[in-house]
Amino acid sequence: MNIPYKPKLPETKQPIIIIGASGIVKDAHLPAYKMAGFEVFGITNRTISKAHDLAKEFNIAHVFENVAEAVKNAPSNAVYDITVLPDQYIEILEQLPNGAAVLIQKPMGNDLAQAREIVEVCERKNLVAAINFQLRFASFVSAARYIIDQGIIGDLYDFEFKVTVNTPWELFPLIKEHPRLEILFHSVHYIDCIRSFLGNPKSVMAKTAKHPLKKLSSCRSTIILDYGEDKHVVINTNHDHHFGPKHEESYIKWEGTKGAIKAKMGLLMNYPHGLPDEFEYALANENGAYEWKKIELEGSWFPEAFIGTMSNLMRFKEGSETQLLASVQDVLDTMKVVEACYISNTNGGVLLS
């Protein structure tokens, strides 16, 4: 099966200004942009030495002392890439030129109220603004989207994310202490990805849990999204499976009326080194028996999917694409689902008498 799953690149050169110099910039943003041939014009960071380190490593021409200096010296067609924590988004967005293109790190705020503020700033300043939900653009998600859009596996009726891994949260010290850790910073990817296939759910039910031996606000979640009586859509995450790799799992599974797709998300296993992804689909043969076939795909979630989010923004800005897929307006609905998850978690289930 020939599947077009790689993102289309922009037709024009749009230099990038990166605001932030965290590990994700080093491990994903900059390697992805290098692969795609994007020009990174400059970088800035509160701890300026980190910006200088990345500039040296990735041959970035300009290091700016702050956002204001970066904006002052930026080319007129620059794209801004905000890679800091949500508390800083609004302050940075207010400093950007009206009408500028900007890619904002996920999540879109710490809660729904902050998400609404971010949308308000972007709309008031007429920013072409998207959120970096790059899982939408991972090769295995793009391949699955093509197969489903072509009707090859029929009508989608079962959609499952299953993650049973040992996540080293110590690698993320800036978010490790966050009061809304698991759903807001991890399962939000899955919620957003599900919405990109099925739109908004009617309702959600969620429970997120702590670990008795860890000082984390939450590290395991179960989320059920209601898309009607004939669809089963569920997210199950367990970041505490520290019992060896034998029974680790990390996959997305789509089941339809004619066939199924399963994608192994190898990145999350043996993190941060990861394992290879796998992509399989099953269709009935002439005897009615289902056969699973593998397709080799290039690229993964990190870093290659980061090409997709930036490419879509650049192509929308230049006019070669008509839809900004992860626009702040669209992602506001993802944040509504996240907020509903936390409300559901607080309210609890039906009490037994």
HELIX and SHEET records of a PDB file:
HELIX    1   1 GLY A   23  ILE A   24  1                                   2    
HELIX    2   2 VAL A   25  HIS A   29  3                                   5    
HELIX    3   3 LEU A   30  ALA A   36  1                                   7    
HELIX    4   4 ILE A   48  PHE A   58  1                                  11    
HELIX    5   5 VAL A   67  ASN A   73  1                                   7    
HELIX    6   6 PRO A   86  GLN A   88  5                                   3    
HELIX    7   7 TYR A   89  LEU A   93  1                                   5    
HELIX    8   8 LEU A  112  ARG A  124  1                                  13    
HELIX    9   9 GLN A  134  PHE A  137  5                                   4    
HELIX   10  10 SER A  139  ASP A  149  1                                  11    
HELIX   11  11 TRP A  169  LEU A  171  5                                   3    
HELIX   12  12 PRO A  173  LYS A  176  1                                   4    
HELIX   13  13 GLU A  182  GLU A  182  1                                   1    
HELIX   14  14 ILE A  183  SER A  187  3                                   5    
HELIX   15  15 VAL A  188  LEU A  198  1                                  11    
HELIX   16  16 GLY A  266  LEU A  268  5                                   3    
HELIX   17  17 ALA A  305  GLU A  318  1                                  14    
HELIX   18  18 VAL A  328  ASN A  347  1                                  20    
SHEET    1   A 6 HIS A  62  PHE A  64  0                                        
SHEET    2   A 6 VAL A  40  THR A  44  1                                        
SHEET    3   A 6 ILE A  16  ILE A  19  1                                        
SHEET    4   A 6 VAL A  79  ILE A  82  1                                        
SHEET    5   A 6 ALA A 101  ILE A 104  1                                        
SHEET    6   A 6 VAL A 128  ILE A 131  1                                        
SHEET    1   B 8 SER A 203  ALA A 209  0                                        
SHEET    2   B 8 ARG A 220  ASP A 226 -1                                        
SHEET    3   B 8 HIS A 232  ASN A 238 -1                                        
SHEET    4   B 8 LEU A 156  THR A 164  1                                        
SHEET    5   B 8 GLU A 249  GLY A 256 -1                                        
SHEET    6   B 8 GLY A 259  LYS A 264 -1                                        
SHEET    7   B 8 GLU A 278  ALA A 284 -1                                        
SHEET    8   B 8 TYR A 290  LYS A 294 -1                                        
END                                                                             
